[in-house]
Amino acid sequence: MLGSTTAIPSATLEDTIITFNPAAQLLLKLTATNFDSWRSQLETLLMDLDLISYIDGTGVAPAKTVTAYDKIGPNPAYHHWYRQDKSILHTLHCSISESLYSYVFVAATSREAWLILEKLYVGRSQSRIINLKGKLARTVKGNHDILTDVNDLKLIGTELALVDEPVSDLDLVVHCLQGLGPEYNNFSATVRARGGTITIEELLDSLIEFEGDFKEQARLSTIPTAFVTHGHSPRRSSGAGARGHFSGGPHLHFSGGPHSTRIQGAHNSRPQLGFSPESMGRNAPLLPGPTSPSEPTRPRRQLVIC
């Protein structure tokens, strides 16, 4: 107690000095744009260690000296407070960027350094809120996956909450839907039409599933397809002059006579590989001949993959 006439045993106080490891305990370094996040992590750490009074002004430094047995001597309580305060001040120095160190190196206590930083950033709070809200309104689906984009949106909401401008889950959902591209129109319409409310986490789960299905459909659309599709079997053309001619609708077309065969696809203009009469003898047919004189020649069906 300040002004106490009884000296505090130094051994007890020496054992309670708390030291820090800023590299492990403070993941964020203070920069020109993240004061609110940085302040939150530092305050949380100090409150957990019951040391917040050193920077918030609720704690008062003990007297430097005490009187005991009519003699004035150094106060062990002040020595303990001084050492603990320097430990906190050192942690502040280690958790700010080099460009900011010049502002706080003159501070004698952690409380003085804290006030300097608060004064330095208080004028930026209003502009910070405006910038964050503008960024939230302009958020659009980028080239990243949907998980990254939604997490960026949630981060903006968290930063606004740190400056006492919280954003509701509904507002985050609305901003997220507005930022999606035209390929998500059906998804957005479904979300708007559903009853009840939806959280940003529920929306993210649905978006991840939708994006996965969308990518799978895009992948399948690039796989080559056969000209022959289910339900379109080639049919024999009638007429004496149509010997060896088959028509398979829009997907398959055979034409040929006794000496030539062509395979044509509705969407394939590339030359087809096959045999010519010259390669098999002048009078050799392209396709196998009939098994009997009365059986008509039937061209062999060929499947072309493009």
Order of alpha helices (4+ residues) and beta strands (2+ residues): alpha-alpha-alpha-alpha-beta-beta-alpha-alpha-alpha-alpha-alpha-alpha-alpha-alpha-beta-beta-beta-beta-alpha
